[in-house]
Amino acid sequence: MERMSGPYVIRGSVTLPEGELMWRFSRSSGPGGQHVNTSDSQVELRFDLAATEALPPVWKERALARLEGRLVDGVVSVRASEHRSQWRNRETAAVRLATLLAEASAPPPKPRRATKIPRGINERRLREKKQRAETKRGRSARDWH
């Protein structure tokens, strides 16, 4: 079997810890012809988010809060079965998990600061609006006899 192309980077220098990943393989539906009936190409990758020490505490807290609906006893799982080969499905699942954890542990976006629209811009908008209304009013068929 080929070597996995890990380590899978979550963000910065933080990577998915190989030792904490739980893999499960099963028969996959989808492409593969008769090959599908004999090979366990579907991959389920599980990661115990609640128990891991690999993530910084702040990231872990954020991820636990954001993925609350997806977790089963603190474990997040990802499935991949779109490829015919188990190896490629493993790659896909690992990348998917790393991406999921990166998004879930990202800092919240900065709040938007309300800014005032400059008076000149507002006046120009109103002037153009009036002009457009005049143009349209001039198109009415009242005086066209």
Buried (B, 14 or more C-beta within 10 A) or exposed (E): EEEEEBEBEBBEEBBBBEEBBEEEBEEBEEEBEEEBEEBEBBBBBBBBBEEBEBBEEEBBEBBBEBBEEEBEEEBBBBBBBEBBEBBBBBBBBBBBBBEBBBEBBBEEEEEEEEEEEEEEEEEEEEEEEEEEEEEEEEEEEEEEE
